[in-house]
Amino acid sequence: MKQTIRIAILMCGLVGTYVAAAVPQVPAPDGGPILTCPPQLNLRCSSGPPMVK
């Protein structure tokens, strides 16, 4: 019984390691600027597509 519990815990650790490695990495905030808007003179930015005048 004890051995079954130990094996189950170790298997969860192994599976968790593979799941964590499969998640795509995101850029770190200190790794450089994360550009969310194209550079422009004013600092306003909307989350939608750019509006053409």
C-alpha positions in Angstrom: 0.0 0.0 0.0 2.8 2.5 0.9 4.6 1.6 -2.3 1.5 2.3 -4.4 1.1 5.7 -2.8 4.8 6.5 -3.4 4.6 5.5 -7.0 1.4 7.5 -7.5 3.1 10.6 -6.1 6.2 10.2 -8.2 4.1 9.7 -11.4 2.2 12.9 -10.6 5.5 14.7 -10.3 6.7 13.3 -13.6 3.5 14.2 -15.4 3.5 17.6 -13.9 7.0 18.2 -15.1 6.0 17.4 -18.7 2.9 19.5 -18.5 4.9 22.5 -17.2 7.5 22.0 -20.0 4.7 21.9 -22.6 3.4 25.4 -21.7 4.7 28.0 -24.1 7.0 30.6 -22.6 6.0 34.3 -22.4 8.5 37.1 -22.7 9.6 38.6 -19.3 8.8 42.2 -18.7 12.5 43.0 -18.1 13.5 41.2 -21.3 12.7 44.3 -23.4 9.6 46.2 -24.4 6.4 44.3 -25.0 4.9 46.1 -27.9 1.1 46.1 -27.8 0.5 49.1 -30.0 2.3 50.5 -33.0 4.5 53.5 -32.2 2.7 56.8 -32.7 2.9 60.4 -31.5 0.1 60.3 -29.1 0.0 57.7 -26.3 -3.6 56.5 -26.7 -4.1 52.9 -27.7 -7.2 50.9 -28.2 -7.5 47.1 -28.1 -9.4 47.1 -31.5 -8.1 47.6 -35.0 -6.7 51.0 -35.9 -9.3 53.5 -37.1 -8.6 55.1 -40.4 -9.7 58.8 -40.8 
